[in-house]
Amino acid sequence: MLIRSTFTPARLLPLLLWPALANAQQAQPAHSSTQEPPTHELSELVVSATRNQSIAGETAQKVTIITREQIEQQLAITQDPGQVLSNLIPSYSPSRQKLSNAGETFRGRSPLFLIDGVPQSNPLRDSARDSYTIDLSMVERIEVIHGASAEHGLGATGGIINYVTRRAESGSFNQHAGIRLTTDDRFESEGFGHQIDYRLSGQQGNWDYLAAVTRHERGVFFDGNNELIGVAYPGELQNSRSYDVLAKVGYWLGDNQNIELSVNRFELEGHNDYVPVAGDRSAGIPTTARRGTPLGEPGYNEVTTVSAAYSHSDWYGNTLDAQLYSQQFRAQFDTITTFPYPGENGETLYDQTRNESDKLGAKFTLSRGGLWDDRLTLTTGVDLLQDQTRQMLTHTGRTYVPDSEFNNIAAFLQTDLDLTDRLLLQTGVRHEHAQLDVDSFATLDRSDVTQDLVSVEGGKPSFDETLFNAGLVFQVNDWAQLYANYSEGFGMPDVGRVLRSISTPNQSVDSLLQLEPIVTDNREIGARFDWERYGLELSYYESNSDYGERLTQDNGVWVGSREKTEISGIEISGDMQVTDAHTLNASYTYAEGKSDTTGDGQVDTELTGINIAPSTLKLSWSAIWNKQLSSHLQGTHYFNRSVDDPELEFDGYSLVDAALTYQLPLGRASFGIENMFDRQYLTYYSQAARVSDDYYFTGRGRTFTLGYSVDF
């Protein structure tokens, strides 16, 4: 039984648009024909990413809810999903603005991405593209659990980011159509992009349905000096095209039970019209691009996610949820000169790699409330996962990462106990059993690595881990709430990166310590305050792993160094409702971390930008001027950051974005400006994550987006 209080938790979530949330909680259409002033009467918001269906603001762990209105607000400014997440989630790294989220961490570690609870992250070979598997036009809200969590098992050492897809609207036949046009501030033809989307949904008797499609064409990107931003291996967002198709159908078997089938197909592929021009990092000259034909075929993402879900809200007094799912993931990377091979005429050609991952899984959850004089709720369940992954060279069919199979079964028990009317205790235990199956293989012959062509003996190592969580939520009074939490996360290292980097002949996979799981301990204390028109949330966290993973470069190749890591940080977020129509939001985050590079058990070296985000201050002002016109202004300042390696020090920068929305007699128009003051800057990843002339990228300059949408 969760605490029910007059405390208004949603107002404490960072950068949360109050009027939009009020509308969302009252289940209004996303594009209402009028905009009313906000109200303070909000229904409780259930967080589906928590297995015990917790209420936002009543959890012992920090939770952020990003509403559809917030997503629309950001999409009016930028269509980069990494940038949207960075703008709205405290402690999420600045976007790389590339088709890769490598270096985009959450509280210094990897988040687990989900679509309606289906894992998108690949446990065996991290392609760093798991945040690019769905178009945000298909997403109703984003649920974010901060810090390590075993809620959904494998991979959530930094937290959980769950995309909840759109639901069918009431009425028998509803349609939506929208278009967005994007350009740089000089209106260069090669910089033009557009996005169109169409959606229909409805309810008919016991049935409900939804079908949606999006097509997104992206031009090239220009920086603040109106120069082309460089194109990157392993893939690009700019100069690309993507499609997304979502279909859902549900049937109510009775008042208390229903079944739903959902399919999402996402494709993104580059056009291959530009080649990189290397910069000079030591001279401060950024990497750029010019028109040309790159080697090989375009890089792409192709992802199909299928889910069948059944729920029964009163199965012999219990709530039952069951889900079966599958995901097919294909990621092809652009060509680099690492993999040469001879052509038919003796010329030197270059291969490129493709990741292939297929997942099958099931989740079963059973919850019963009303126990122990209506003070106790028990939630239990079992999760199953099978993942098969390989990485191959596309032109020659050679194996880069051998066929590997991962099988995982986990059982869990979660309790929610009202110790008093003001004090809630949440505890849980989860046992993970996993087995990795790898056949014998030989490492690949690469041009820049000397330890290749090494024979490796296959094996079937297994792992068992028992994970615990415990937390308290104390309602001090009507306007103050305290919470404390301990939780553990379970993840695998990048297995593919470990296997392909083996340098010891006849190494046995069974005895390879680098394949041991990553168990992360997360400790957090926080406070939430609500003084009518003012809200504030403070949290301090520590995230430690005795055998973590830190990416390092060895002879130009990224390897995962297994090291003890310790990370700590603070998150502060607040809002001020100046009037019924004007809301100010602010957040500040700070993190620091070290790893044990000498193996003596003591952390000694500061983590760089590949792991840790810079200290960040975000401010925003949302206003409703009348029933037609609303505006949003947001600013972000990334503070300077120094580390042990002077080449990876970060010079901070500030960015300002703005958006206007106007309700027309038919439909709604929007106009957004990204990087309003056309700031010239080098991205955080380029400065702080790696030293390279080829990856020394500037960020996107002033960019305009004009949008129109209509519901009918």
C-alpha positions in Angstrom: 0.0 0.0 0.0 1.6 3.2 -1.1 1.3 6.5 0.7 -1.5 8.7 -0.4 -0.9 12.3 0.5 -1.6 15.9 -0.6 2.0 16.2 -1.7 2.2 17.1 -5.4 5.3 15.1 -6.6 5.0 15.9 -10.3 5.9 19.5 -9.7 9.3 18.5 -8.5 10.4 16.8 -11.7 13.0 18.9 -13.5 11.9 20.9 -16.5 8.4 19.6 -16.2 5.9 21.9 -18.0 3.1 22.3 -15.4 0.2 23.1 -17.7 1.1 20.2 -20.0 1.3 17.8 -17.1 -2.0 18.9 -15.8 -3.6 18.2 -19.2 -1.8 14.9 -19.5 -3.0 13.7 -16.1 -6.6 14.5 -17.1 -6.1 12.4 -20.2 -6.8 15.2 -22.6 -5.7 14.9 -26.3 -2.2 16.0 -26.9 -3.3 18.8 -29.2 -6.3 20.3 -27.5 -8.0 23.1 -29.4 -7.6 25.4 -26.4 -5.0 26.0 -23.7 -6.4 26.5 -20.3 -4.5 27.7 -17.2 -3.1 25.0 -15.1 -4.9 23.4 -12.2 -3.6 21.8 -9.0 -5.9 18.8 -9.0 -3.7 16.0 -10.5 -4.5 12.4 -10.5 -1.7 10.0 -9.4 0.7 9.1 -12.1 1.6 5.4 -12.1 5.2 4.6 -13.3 4.9 1.5 -15.5 8.7 1.1 -15.5 8.5 0.0 -11.8 7.3 -3.6 -11.5 5.2 -2.7 -8.4 3.4 0.1 -10.3 4.7 2.9 -8.0 3.3 6.4 -7.9 5.6 9.2 -9.2 6.9 11.1 -6.2 6.3 8.3 -3.7 9.3 6.2 -4.5 12.6 5.8 -2.6 14.5 6.4 -5.8 14.4 9.5 -8.0 12.0 9.2 -10.9 11.5 11.7 -13.8 8.4 11.6 -16.0 8.7 13.3 -19.4 5.2 13.9 -20.8 4.0 14.0 -24.4 3.7 17.8 -24.2 7.3 18.1 -23.1 8.4 15.8 -26.0 6.5 18.0 -28.4 8.0 21.1 -26.9 11.5 19.7 -27.5 10.7 18.4 -31.0 9.7 21.9 -31.9 13.4 22.8 -31.3 15.4 19.6 -32.2 14.6 16.2 -33.6 17.8 14.6 -32.2 16.6 12.1 -29.6 19.9 12.3 -27.7 19.5 16.0 -27.4 15.9 15.7 -26.2 17.0 13.3 -23.4 19.9 15.5 -22.5 17.6 18.5 -22.3 15.1 16.8 -20.0 17.0 14.3 -17.9 19.3 15.5 -15.1 22.7 13.8 -15.1 22.3 12.6 -18.8 25.4 13.5 -20.8 25.3 16.1 -23.6 24.3 14.7 -26.9 27.0 13.7 -29.4 24.7 14.7 -32.3 25.7 11.5 -34.1 24.1 8.1 -34.8 25.8 6.8 -31.6 25.2 7.2 -27.9 28.7 6.0 -27.0 29.8 8.4 -24.3 26.1 9.5 -23.5 25.9 8.1 -20.0 23.4 8.4 -17.2 24.9 9.2 -13.7 28.2 8.1 -15.2 27.0 4.6 -16.3 25.0 2.9 -19.0 21.2 3.2 -18.9 18.8 0.5 -19.9 16.6 1.6 -22.8 13.1 0.0 -23.0 10.1 0.3 -25.3 7.0 -0.5 -23.4 9.2 -2.6 -21.1 11.0 -4.4 -24.0 14.8 -4.1 -23.6 16.5 -2.3 -26.5 20.1 -2.5 -25.1 22.2 -5.4 -26.4 23.9 -7.3 -23.6 26.6 -9.0 -25.7 27.8 -6.4 -28.1 27.0 -2.7 -27.3 26.4 -1.0 -30.6 25.9 2.3 -28.8 22.7 2.8 -30.9 20.0 1.6 -28.4 18.5 5.0 -28.1 17.9 5.1 -31.8 15.3 2.4 -32.2 12.0 4.4 -32.2 11.0 7.8 -33.5 9.8 10.1 -30.7 6.6 10.9 -32.6 5.5 7.4 -31.5 6.1 8.0 -27.8 3.4 9.1 -25.3 5.8 9.6 -22.4 9.3 8.7 -21.1 9.7 7.2 -17.7 13.2 7.6 -16.1 14.4 5.8 -13.0 17.7 7.4 -11.8 20.5 5.1 -10.6 21.2 1.4 -10.7 18.1 -0.8 -10.7 17.3 -4.5 -11.1 13.6 -3.8 -12.0 14.0 -5.2 -15.5 17.2 -7.1 -15.1 20.2 -6.8 -17.3 21.9 -3.5 -18.1 20.5 -0.8 -15.9 23.7 0.1 -14.0 23.0 3.8 -14.6 19.2 3.8 -14.6 16.2 3.0 -16.8 14.7 5.0 -19.7 11.4 3.5 -20.7 9.6 4.8 -23.8 5.9 4.3 -23.4 4.3 4.3 -26.8 1.1 6.1 -27.8 -2.2 4.7 -26.8 -5.5 4.6 -28.7 -7.7 7.7 -28.2 -11.3 7.6 -27.4 -13.7 7.6 -30.3 -14.1 5.2 -33.2 -11.8 7.0 -35.7 -9.2 9.6 -34.9 -6.5 11.0 -37.2 -3.4 13.1 -36.8 -1.1 14.5 -39.5 2.0 16.6 -39.0 5.0 18.1 -40.8 8.2 19.7 -39.7 10.7 21.7 -41.8 14.3 22.2 -40.6 17.0 24.5 -41.9 20.2 26.2 -40.9 20.0 30.0 -40.5 21.5 30.6 -44.0 18.9 28.4 -45.6 21.5 26.3 -47.5 19.7 23.8 -49.7 21.8 20.9 -48.5 20.9 21.7 -44.9 17.1 21.4 -45.4 15.3 18.5 -43.7 11.7 17.5 -43.2 9.6 15.1 -41.1 6.1 14.0 -41.8 3.9 11.8 -39.6 0.5 10.3 -39.7 -1.5 8.5 -37.1 -4.9 7.0 -36.7 -6.5 5.3 -33.7 -9.8 4.5 -32.1 -11.9 2.3 -29.9 -14.7 0.1 -31.2 -16.6 -2.1 -28.8 -14.0 -4.3 -27.0 -11.3 -3.4 -29.5 -8.9 -0.5 -29.6 -6.3 0.1 -32.3 -3.5 2.5 -33.3 -1.4 2.7 -36.5 1.3 5.4 -37.1 4.0 6.1 -39.6 6.8 8.7 -39.7 9.3 9.6 -42.4 12.3 11.8 -41.5 14.7 13.3 -44.0 17.8 15.0 -42.5 20.1 17.5 -44.3 23.7 18.2 -43.3 24.5 20.1 -40.2 26.3 23.5 -40.0 28.1 24.9 -37.0 28.1 28.5 -35.6 30.7 29.5 -38.2 28.5 28.1 -41.0 30.9 25.3 -41.7 29.9 21.8 -42.4 30.1 19.6 -39.3 32.3 16.6 -39.9 30.8 13.1 -40.6 31.8 10.4 -38.3 32.4 6.7 -38.1 30.5 4.6 -37.0 27.4 6.5 -38.3 25.6 9.8 -38.8 22.3 11.4 -38.1 22.9 14.2 -40.6 22.4 13.4 -44.3 20.2 10.5 -43.5 16.6 9.2 -43.9 14.6 7.2 -41.3 11.2 5.5 -41.2 9.2 4.3 -38.3 5.9 2.3 -38.4 4.0 1.5 -35.2 0.9 -0.7 -35.0 -1.0 -1.7 -31.9 -4.3 -3.6 -31.4 -5.9 -4.4 -28.1 -9.0 -6.5 -27.0 -10.8 -6.3 -23.7 -11.8 -9.8 -22.6 -13.8 -8.4 -19.8 -13.9 -5.4 -17.4 -10.7 -6.5 -15.7 -8.5 -8.1 -18.4 -7.2 -7.3 -21.8 -4.6 -8.4 -24.3 -2.5 -6.2 -26.6 -0.2 -6.8 -29.6 2.3 -4.2 -30.6 4.8 -4.0 -33.5 7.4 -1.2 -34.1 9.7 -1.2 -37.1 12.4 1.5 -37.2 14.9 2.1 -40.0 17.6 4.8 -40.4 20.2 4.9 -43.2 22.7 7.4 -44.3 22.8 8.8 -47.8 26.6 8.6 -48.2 27.0 12.0 -49.9 29.8 13.4 -47.8 33.3 12.4 -46.7 35.2 13.6 -43.6 37.9 16.2 -43.6 40.2 15.6 -40.7 40.8 18.4 -38.2 43.9 19.3 -36.2 43.1 19.0 -32.5 46.4 20.5 -31.4 45.8 23.6 -33.5 42.1 23.9 -32.6 40.9 23.1 -36.1 37.7 21.0 -36.1 36.8 18.1 -38.3 34.6 19.1 -41.2 33.2 17.4 -44.3 33.0 17.9 -48.1 30.8 16.4 -50.8 32.1 13.0 -52.0 31.4 9.3 -52.1 32.6 7.4 -49.0 34.0 3.9 -49.2 31.5 1.1 -48.9 27.8 1.1 -48.2 25.9 3.5 -46.0 25.6 2.7 -42.3 22.1 1.9 -40.9 20.0 0.9 -38.0 17.1 -1.6 -38.6 15.1 -2.6 -35.5 11.9 -4.6 -35.2 10.3 -4.8 -31.8 7.3 -7.1 -31.2 5.4 -7.5 -28.0 2.3 -9.3 -26.8 1.0 -8.3 -23.4 -1.8 -9.6 -21.1 -3.1 -8.0 -17.9 -5.7 -9.0 -15.4 -6.5 -6.5 -12.6 -8.5 -9.0 -10.5 -7.1 -12.6 -10.9 -8.2 -14.2 -7.7 -7.6 -10.9 -5.9 -4.2 -10.4 -7.6 -3.0 -8.2 -10.4 -1.4 -10.2 -13.2 0.8 -8.9 -16.0 2.5 -11.1 -18.6 4.5 -10.1 -21.6 6.2 -12.0 -24.5 8.5 -10.1 -26.7 11.1 -10.3 -29.5 13.5 -7.9 -31.0 15.6 -8.1 -34.2 18.5 -5.6 -34.2 20.8 -4.8 -37.1 23.4 -2.1 -37.0 25.8 -1.6 -39.9 28.7 0.8 -39.3 30.4 3.0 -41.9 33.6 1.9 -43.6 37.0 2.6 -42.0 40.5 1.4 -43.2 40.9 -1.1 -40.3 39.7 -4.1 -42.4 41.5 -4.2 -45.8 41.1 -7.0 -48.2 42.2 -7.5 -51.9 39.7 -6.9 -54.7 39.4 -9.0 -57.9 42.0 -6.9 -59.7 44.4 -6.9 -56.8 43.3 -3.4 -55.5 42.9 -2.8 -51.8 39.3 -2.7 -50.6 38.0 -2.0 -47.1 35.4 -4.0 -45.3 32.8 -2.8 -42.8 31.1 -4.4 -39.8 27.5 -5.2 -38.9 26.1 -6.2 -35.5 23.2 -8.7 -35.5 21.3 -9.3 -32.3 18.1 -11.3 -31.8 16.3 -11.3 -28.5 13.4 -13.4 -27.2 12.0 -12.8 -23.7 9.1 -13.0 -21.3 8.1 -11.2 -18.2 5.6 -12.4 -15.6 4.5 -10.2 -12.7 2.0 -11.0 -9.9 1.0 -8.3 -7.4 -1.3 -8.5 -4.4 -2.3 -5.6 -2.2 -4.5 -5.1 0.8 -2.4 -7.5 3.0 -1.7 -7.0 6.7 -4.5 -4.6 7.4 -4.2 -3.0 4.1 -0.5 -2.0 4.8 1.4 -4.5 2.7 1.7 -5.1 -1.1 3.7 -8.0 -2.4 5.0 -8.2 -6.0 6.7 -11.2 -7.5 7.6 -12.5 -10.9 10.0 -14.2 -13.3 11.9 -12.8 -16.3 13.4 -14.8 -19.1 15.8 -13.6 -21.8 17.7 -15.2 -24.7 20.0 -13.1 -26.8 22.0 -14.3 -29.8 24.6 -11.9 -31.2 27.4 -11.7 -33.7 29.4 -9.1 -35.4 30.5 -9.8 -39.0 32.3 -8.1 -41.9 29.6 -7.5 -44.5 31.6 -7.8 -47.8 33.8 -10.8 -47.0 31.6 -12.6 -44.5 34.4 -12.9 -42.0 33.6 -13.2 -38.3 34.6 -10.3 -36.1 32.7 -11.3 -32.9 31.7 -15.0 -32.9 28.1 -16.2 -32.6 27.4 -15.9 -28.9 24.3 -16.9 -27.0 23.2 -15.4 -23.7 20.5 -17.0 -21.5 19.2 -15.3 -18.4 16.5 -16.3 -15.9 15.6 -14.1 -12.9 13.1 -14.3 -10.1 12.2 -11.4 -7.9 10.1 -10.4 -4.9 9.3 -6.8 -4.0 7.5 -5.5 -0.9 5.8 -2.2 -0.1 5.0 -1.8 3.6 3.3 1.2 5.3 5.2 1.1 8.6 3.1 4.1 9.7 0.8 6.6 8.0 3.8 8.6 7.1 6.6 6.0 6.6 6.8 3.7 3.6 9.3 0.8 3.4 10.2 -0.7 0.0 12.4 -3.8 -0.1 13.2 -6.3 -2.8 15.4 -9.2 -3.8 16.2 -10.5 -7.3 18.3 -13.5 -8.2 19.9 -13.6 -11.6 21.2 -16.8 -13.3 23.0 -16.3 -16.6 24.9 -18.4 -19.0 27.1 -17.4 -22.0 27.7 -19.9 -24.8 30.6 -19.1 -27.2 32.0 -21.5 -29.8 35.8 -21.7 -30.4 37.0 -19.1 -32.9 40.1 -17.2 -34.1 40.3 -13.4 -33.8 40.2 -11.4 -37.0 43.2 -10.2 -39.0 43.2 -6.4 -38.8 45.6 -3.9 -40.2 46.2 -1.9 -37.0 46.4 -4.6 -34.3 49.3 -7.0 -33.8 47.7 -9.7 -31.6 45.1 -10.9 -34.2 44.7 -14.4 -35.6 44.7 -15.7 -32.1 42.9 -19.1 -31.4 40.3 -18.9 -28.7 38.8 -21.9 -26.9 35.0 -21.6 -26.6 33.1 -22.2 -23.4 29.9 -21.8 -21.4 30.6 -19.7 -18.4 27.7 -19.1 -16.0 27.0 -16.4 -13.5 24.8 -16.1 -10.4 24.1 -12.9 -8.6 21.6 -12.0 -5.9 20.6 -8.3 -5.9 18.9 -6.4 -3.1 17.2 -3.1 -2.8 15.7 -1.3 0.2 14.3 2.2 0.6 12.3 4.5 2.9 9.9 7.3 2.1 9.0 9.6 5.0 6.2 12.2 4.7 7.4 14.8 7.1 4.4 17.1 6.7 2.1 18.4 3.9 5.0 20.0 2.0 8.1 17.9 2.8 9.1 14.4 2.0 12.4 12.5 2.7 13.7 9.4 1.0 16.7 7.0 1.1 17.5 4.1 -1.1 20.0 1.3 -1.7 19.7 -0.6 -4.9 21.9 -2.9 -7.0 22.1 -3.2 -10.8 23.3 -6.2 -12.9 25.0 -5.8 -16.2 27.4 -7.6 -18.6 30.5 -6.1 -19.9 30.7 -5.5 -23.7 31.2 -9.2 -24.4 31.9 -8.7 -28.1 34.6 -6.2 -27.4 36.3 -8.5 -24.9 36.2 -11.5 -27.3 37.5 -9.8 -30.3 40.4 -8.2 -28.3 41.8 -11.5 -26.9 45.6 -11.6 -27.4 46.6 -14.8 -25.4 46.7 -17.9 -27.7 44.4 -20.7 -26.7 42.6 -18.6 -24.1 39.6 -20.3 -22.7 36.3 -18.4 -22.6 35.4 -20.3 -19.4 38.3 -18.7 -17.5 38.1 -15.2 -18.9 37.7 -12.9 -15.9 36.8 -9.9 -18.1 33.5 -11.6 -18.8 32.4 -11.4 -15.1 29.2 -9.4 -14.7 29.2 -5.8 -13.6 27.3 -5.3 -10.3 26.7 -1.7 -9.3 25.7 -0.5 -5.8 23.6 2.7 -5.8 23.1 4.6 -2.6 20.8 7.7 -2.6 19.3 10.1 -0.2 16.9 12.9 -1.2 14.2 15.3 -0.2 11.1 16.7 -2.0 9.4 19.9 -1.1 6.2 21.5 -2.3 5.1 25.0 -1.2 2.0 25.5 -3.3 3.6 27.4 -6.2 7.2 26.3 -5.5 8.7 22.9 -5.8 12.2 21.6 -5.0 13.9 18.2 -5.1 17.4 17.4 -3.8 19.3 14.2 -4.1 22.8 12.9 -3.5 24.0 9.5 -4.9 27.0 7.2 -4.8 27.4 4.5 -7.5 30.2 2.0 -6.9 31.3 -1.1 -8.7 34.1 -3.4 -7.5 34.6 -4.8 -11.0 33.3 -2.1 -13.4 34.2 -1.4 -17.0 36.0 1.7 -18.4 36.5 2.2 -22.1 40.1 2.9 -23.0 42.1 3.0 -26.3 44.8 0.4 -26.9 46.8 0.8 -30.2 43.8 2.8 -31.6 41.3 0.1 -30.6 38.6 0.7 -27.9 38.8 -2.0 -25.2 36.9 -2.4 -22.0 39.2 -2.2 -19.0 37.7 -4.0 -16.0 38.4 -1.8 -13.0 36.9 -0.7 -9.7 35.0 2.5 -10.2 33.4 4.9 -7.8 31.0 7.7 -8.8 29.1 10.3 -6.8 27.0 13.3 -7.6 24.1 15.6 -6.7 21.0 16.6 -8.5 18.9 19.6 -7.7 15.7 20.5 -9.5 13.0 23.0 -8.8 10.1 25.0 -10.3 8.3 28.2 -9.5 4.8 28.9 -10.8 5.0 32.6 -11.0 1.4 33.0 -12.1 -1.1 30.5 -13.5 0.4 31.0 -16.9 4.1 31.4 -16.2 6.4 28.6 -14.9 10.1 28.7 -14.2 12.2 25.5 -13.9 15.8 25.0 -13.0 18.1 22.1 -12.4 21.8 21.7 -11.4 23.8 18.5 -11.6 27.4 17.6 -10.5 29.2 14.4 -10.7 32.7 13.1 -10.1 34.2 9.6 -10.5 37.5 7.7 -10.2 38.7 4.3 -11.3 41.4 1.9 -10.1 43.9 1.8 -12.9 46.8 0.2 -10.9 44.8 -2.8 -9.6 45.7 -2.1 -5.9 42.0 -1.8 -4.9 42.2 2.0 -4.5 40.5 4.4 -7.1 43.2 6.7 -8.3 42.4 8.1 -11.8 39.6 10.5 -12.6 37.0 9.3 -15.1 36.9 11.3 -18.3 34.1 12.5 -20.5 33.5 9.1 -22.0 31.9 8.3 -18.6 31.1 11.5 -16.6 28.9 14.3 -17.7 30.1 17.9 -16.9 28.4 19.9 -14.2 25.3 21.4 -15.8 22.9 24.2 -15.0 19.5 24.3 -16.9 16.9 27.0 -16.8 13.6 27.3 -18.6 10.6 29.5 -18.7 7.2 28.3 -20.1 4.4 30.7 -20.7 0.8 30.6 -21.9 0.0 34.1 -23.2 -3.5 33.4 -24.3 -5.7 30.6 -25.6 -3.7 30.6 -28.9 -0.1 31.5 -28.0 2.4 29.7 -25.8 6.2 29.9 -25.6 9.2 28.1 -24.1 12.7 29.4 -23.5 15.5 27.2 -22.2 19.1 27.7 -21.5 21.9 25.2 -20.6 25.3 25.9 -19.3 28.0 23.2 -19.2 30.7 24.1 -16.7 34.5 23.6 -17.3 35.8 20.3 -16.2 39.4 19.3 -15.5 40.7 15.7 -15.2 44.1 14.0 -14.7 44.7 13.9 -18.5 45.2 17.5 -19.6 44.3 16.6 -23.2 40.8 15.7 -22.1 40.0 18.9 -20.2 36.7 20.5 -21.1 36.0 24.2 -21.9 32.3 24.7 -21.1 29.8 26.5 -23.2 26.2 27.8 -23.0 23.3 27.2 -25.3 19.9 28.9 -25.5 16.8 27.5 -27.4 13.3 28.8 -27.9 10.0 27.7 -29.2 6.6 29.3 -30.0 3.3 27.5 -30.5 0.2 29.0 -31.9 -3.3 27.4 -32.0 -4.9 28.0 -35.5 -8.6 27.7 -36.3 -7.5 24.3 -37.7 -4.4 22.7 -36.3 -1.4 24.0 -34.5 1.8 25.7 -35.7 5.1 25.8 -34.0 8.4 27.6 -34.6 11.6 26.6 -32.8 15.2 27.9 -32.7 18.0 25.7 -31.6 21.2 27.5 -30.4 19.5 30.8 -30.7 22.7 32.9 -30.4 24.6 30.7 -32.9 27.3 29.8 -30.5 30.4 28.2 -32.0 31.5 25.3 -29.7 33.2 21.9 -29.7 30.9 19.2 -28.4 31.6 17.7 -24.9 32.5 14.3 -26.4 34.9 15.8 -28.9 36.7 17.7 -26.1 36.5 15.3 -23.1 36.1 11.7 -24.3 38.8 11.0 -26.9 41.9 12.6 -28.4 41.5 12.4 -32.2 41.8 14.7 -35.2 39.0 12.7 -36.8 36.5 13.1 -34.0 37.0 16.8 -33.2 33.5 17.9 -34.0 31.8 21.2 -33.5 28.1 21.4 -32.4 25.2 22.4 -34.5 24.8 26.1 -35.0 21.5 28.2 -35.1 18.8 26.0 -36.6 15.2 26.8 -37.4 12.3 24.3 -37.2 8.8 25.2 -38.5 6.0 22.7 -37.7 2.3 22.2 -38.3 0.0 19.5 -37.0 -3.7 18.8 -37.1 -6.0 16.3 -35.4 -9.3 15.4 -37.1 
